[in-house]
Amino acid sequence: MKASPSEQGELLRLQTIDTRIAQIDRQLANLPQNAALTALSARSDDVRRRLVAATGDLDDSRTELGRLESDVAMVEARVARDTARLQGTSSMKDIQGLEAELASLAKRRSDLEDIELTVMERVEEKEAVVSAIEAERAEIVDETSATEQVRERAREASAANRAEAERDRAAIAEGVGAELTALYDKRRALGGGVGAAEMRARTCTGCTMTITGADLEAVRKAADDDVIFCPDCGRILLRTEESGI
């Protein structure tokens, strides 16, 4: 293939732009906010699990407290009923029976109230645990939102830089020509993102291999408008005053 030295020289500019675009893409794929958001997501999952467990414990304690309150209410209803019956009877036998039952109910109510107090304290403790976890979850939500905003700004900045680089690339590629650009793109795909490399001191800067012997002689004999390739890596080899030939 033939191409003027100036067109071939533009491949270095094209390569610089493509390297810059690749760097932008890597930066986008490895934004520090990505790792931060992954960590926040893991924390959020952990908080969610703990909140489910803590809420379940709290509901159980509240249910237990509700049963105790119901039992206390039933005892108090029986106390009220027996007290009314006691006040309305003159039978000594009934009075003795009611007084004994009232004493038993008083003991039962006292025991229930003691247990109720313990469960109430337990409910308060578990409410505090749930509140703390909910506060932690709210902090994670806020931190996640803030991190996402920072990441979005970084993405927008990178997108703007990439768009500018793409415009520069299009302008350079137009000067290079479609055929040479297509060849360069093909070699770049095969060369891990590098399609053209300068030859300096008889060394290909793409693969850092020194060209010697017959390969060097072939490079020396090539016309200025011949498109030549590195014999080791296959990239387009660009000759300059620093090539050492």
Secondary structure, DSSP 8 states (H G I E B T S, - for coil): -B--HHHHHHHHHHHHHHHHHHHHHHHHHT-HHHHHHHHHHHHHHHHHHHHHHHHHHHHHHHHHHHHHHHHHHHHHHHHHHHHHHHHT---HHHHHHHHHHHHHHHHHHHHHHHHHHHHHHHHHHHHHHHHHHHHHHHHHHHHHHHHHHHHHHHHHHHHHHHHHHHHHHHHHHHHH-HHHHHHHHHHHHHTTT--EEEEETTEETTT--B--HHHHHHHHHS-TTB-EE-TTT--EEEE-TTS--
